[in-house]
Amino acid sequence: MWVGQEVTFLDSVSISILGLCVVFAALVALALAIIIISKILGMIIKPEAPKAAVVTPAPDPGIDEESYAVLLAAISEEARLSGEEIRVVSIKEL
């Protein structure tokens, strides 16, 4: 490329700046292309209305309140927490 020539510091800085400008120009072009394509697709494809969420009833706990209270008391005593700090999601027999 520069056969017989020595590259000066100013030449190397200008080549580096030119390379950075090319890279950032390509990145800006890609960003603009993505924005334009997303706008076009947004006009073509209309978002569907969200469907109403199906509410399923809570399953039967399968345990009476007295047994539930005993289990909660045992867990809170073992964990050294109050009953208000514990939230039982489900009880399964092992």
C-alpha positions as CSV (number, residue, x, y, z in Angstrom):
1,M,0.0,0.0,0.0
2,W,2.6,2.5,1.1
3,V,5.6,0.8,-0.4
4,G,8.6,3.0,0.2
5,Q,6.7,5.5,2.3
6,E,6.7,5.9,6.0
7,V,3.3,6.4,7.7
8,T,3.3,9.5,9.9
9,F,1.5,9.8,13.1
10,L,-1.0,12.2,11.5
11,D,-1.7,9.7,8.7
12,S,-2.4,6.9,11.2
13,V,-4.7,9.1,13.2
14,S,-6.6,10.2,10.1
15,I,-7.0,6.6,9.0
16,S,-8.3,5.6,12.4
17,I,-10.8,8.4,12.5
18,L,-12.0,7.5,9.0
19,G,-12.4,3.9,10.1
20,L,-14.4,4.9,13.1
21,C,-16.6,7.2,11.0
22,V,-17.4,4.4,8.6
23,V,-18.3,2.0,11.4
24,F,-20.6,4.5,13.1
25,A,-22.2,5.5,9.8
26,A,-23.0,1.8,9.2
27,L,-24.5,1.5,12.7
28,V,-26.6,4.6,12.2
29,A,-27.8,3.2,8.9
30,L,-28.8,-0.1,10.5
31,A,-30.6,1.7,13.3
32,L,-32.6,3.8,10.8
33,A,-33.4,0.8,8.7
34,I,-34.7,-1.1,11.8
35,I,-36.9,1.9,12.8
36,I,-38.3,2.4,9.3
37,I,-39.1,-1.3,8.9
38,S,-40.8,-1.5,12.3
39,K,-42.9,1.5,11.5
40,I,-44.0,-0.1,8.1
41,L,-44.7,-3.4,9.7
42,G,-46.6,-1.6,12.5
43,M,-48.9,0.0,9.9
44,I,-49.4,-3.3,8.0
45,I,-49.9,-5.7,11.0
46,K,-52.6,-4.4,13.4
47,P,-52.2,-5.7,17.0
48,E,-55.1,-7.9,18.1
49,A,-57.2,-6.9,21.0
50,P,-56.1,-8.7,24.1
51,K,-58.5,-11.6,25.1
52,A,-60.1,-11.6,28.5
53,A,-58.2,-13.6,31.0
54,V,-59.9,-16.8,32.0
55,V,-60.3,-16.9,35.8
56,T,-60.1,-20.4,37.2
57,P,-61.5,-21.0,40.6
58,A,-59.1,-21.7,43.4
59,P,-58.7,-25.5,44.0
60,D,-60.2,-27.0,47.1
61,P,-57.4,-27.0,49.8
62,G,-58.4,-30.6,50.7
63,I,-57.5,-29.9,54.4
64,D,-59.7,-28.6,57.2
65,E,-59.0,-25.3,59.0
66,E,-57.8,-27.0,62.2
67,S,-55.1,-29.1,60.4
68,Y,-54.1,-26.0,58.4
69,A,-53.7,-24.0,61.6
70,V,-51.6,-26.8,63.2
71,L,-49.3,-27.0,60.1
72,L,-48.9,-23.2,60.0
73,A,-48.1,-23.1,63.7
74,A,-45.5,-25.8,63.3
75,I,-43.9,-24.1,60.3
76,S,-43.8,-20.7,61.9
77,E,-42.3,-22.2,65.1
78,E,-39.6,-24.0,63.2
79,A,-38.8,-21.0,61.0
80,R,-39.1,-18.6,63.9
81,L,-41.4,-16.4,62.0
82,S,-44.9,-15.1,62.8
83,G,-47.9,-16.4,61.0
84,E,-48.3,-13.1,59.1
85,E,-44.9,-13.5,57.5
86,I,-45.7,-16.9,55.9
87,R,-47.9,-17.4,52.8
88,V,-49.0,-21.0,52.2
89,V,-49.6,-21.6,48.5
90,S,-50.4,-25.3,48.6
91,I,-50.3,-28.2,50.9
92,K,-49.3,-31.6,49.4
93,E,-48.9,-34.9,51.2
94,L,-45.5,-36.5,50.7
